[in-house]
Amino acid sequence: MAAGLILSGGNMTVLELEQKYVAQKAGVRENIRIGYSFVINILKKEELLKKVCNR
């Protein structure tokens, strides 16, 4: 565990990993949270990023 984040992702997709990262962020400004949502919406549209990352 580094800087309060749980780093083990196991066999997660990039999208799942990003969603987990954003869920663990606390106390960020509203415009930052909107930016995270924007990135997640882009990731949802990308087929390549739905593959599992097992590294």
N, C-alpha and C positions, 0 to 999 in steps of 0.2 A: 504494500500500500504506500503510494507516494503522494504527498500533498493532499491527503484526504480522498484520493480517487482509488477505486478498486480497479486494478489494471488487468486482471485475468479476464479474458473474453471467451476462451474456449473456441468452439467452432461457431463463430458469429459472422454474419454478413457485415459489410461496411456500414450499411444502413442501421442495423441493430447496434453496432458498436457506437455509432454517432448518437443514436437515441439514448443509449446508456450514458454516454458522456454528458449529454445535455441534461439528463435527468439528475445527475449528480452535482451539477453546477448550482450554487446557491448565492443569492444576493447580487445577481447581475442586473444591470439596468434594463429597462423595458426594450430599448432599441437594440440591445445586444441579443435579448431573447427573440426578438423578431428576426434578427439576422440568422440565428440558429434555425428557426422555423423555415426560413427561406432555403437554407442549405439542405435541410431534411427533405423539403418538397422536391428539390432538384434530384437528390439521391433516390427518391422513390420512383422517379421516371427513368433512371438509368438501369438497364438490364444487366450490364457487366457488374455493377456494384451490388447486385443481389446474390452474387456467388459467395460461398463461405470462405472466410479467411481463417486458415488453420495454422498460421505461422506464429 
